[in-house]
Amino acid sequence: MHIIIDDTMPSMTLSIPEDLHRLISKHNEIKWSEIARRAMWDYAKKLNLLDELLKNSEMTEEDAIEIGRKIKEGMHKRHMEKLDETDN
């Protein structure tokens, strides 16, 4: 049986809030670096999927901001109309 240890993996140091540190310190049996690694993989895969979906898009960041503004305006208008309905 041969065991190969890969020491070529880069390392990363994270800063975490003190209250989070207190919570995770209670569970030394958990490999927190593995939890963090999996969470980063999941997030990175989602970003990669978004990149793939958008690579041929002609929409600019300004277009996206404008669409977001219009959505917010529509939501605000709809909520205000519902408030008016409840007042009557």
N, C-alpha and C positions, 0 to 999 in steps of 0.2 A: 504494500500500500504506500502510495506517494502522496504527500501533502505539499501543495504548492501555495506559497503565501505571496500574494501580489502587493508589494509595497509601493507600486507605482501610482496608486490612486491618490489624487490630490486631496488635501485636507482643508477644512474650512472651520473657522471659529465664529460662533454666534454669540451675540449679546442678547440676554433675555431679561425681562423684568424680574425684580426680586420676588414678587408674589408667585410667579410661575416657577421660579427656582425652588421656592419652599415646597410647592406642591409636588414637583417631580422628584425632589430629593427624598421624599417619603417612599419612593418606589425604585430603589437601587437595582431591583431584579429586572427591570425593563431596560432594554438597550435603546436609550433615547436617541442615539445617533442613527440607529436604523429607522426609528419612527420619522425623524427629520428627513433622512434620505428618501424614504418612500413618499413623504409629502412633497418633497421637491421634485421627484420624478413625476408624480401625478400632475403637478402644476405645470411642469415643463412640457409634458405630453399634450396638455390642453393648449398651451401657447403654440406649440408646434402645429397642432391641428388648425388653430386659428390662422397661423401664418400660411398654411397650405390652402385653406379656404379663400384667403384674401389675396393671394399672390397675383391673381389676374384681375383683381378689382380695380376699377378706375375711380372709385370714390376717394376723395381727398379727406384729410382730417377736418378741414373746414366744412365739407359736406356733412360729415358725421356730427359735428357740433351743431350745425343748423338743424339737422333732423332731430337731434336731442332737444334742442330749444323748442321746436314745434310740438314735440310730444309733450313736453312739460307744460306748455301753454294750453294744449288740449286737455290735459289732465286737470289743470287748475280750473279751467272753464267748467268742465264736467262736475267737479267737486263743488264749485260755487253754485251751480244750478241745483244740485242736490240739496245744498244748504238752504237755498231759497225755497225749495219745495217743502222742506220740513218747517220752515218759518210760517208758511201759509196754512 
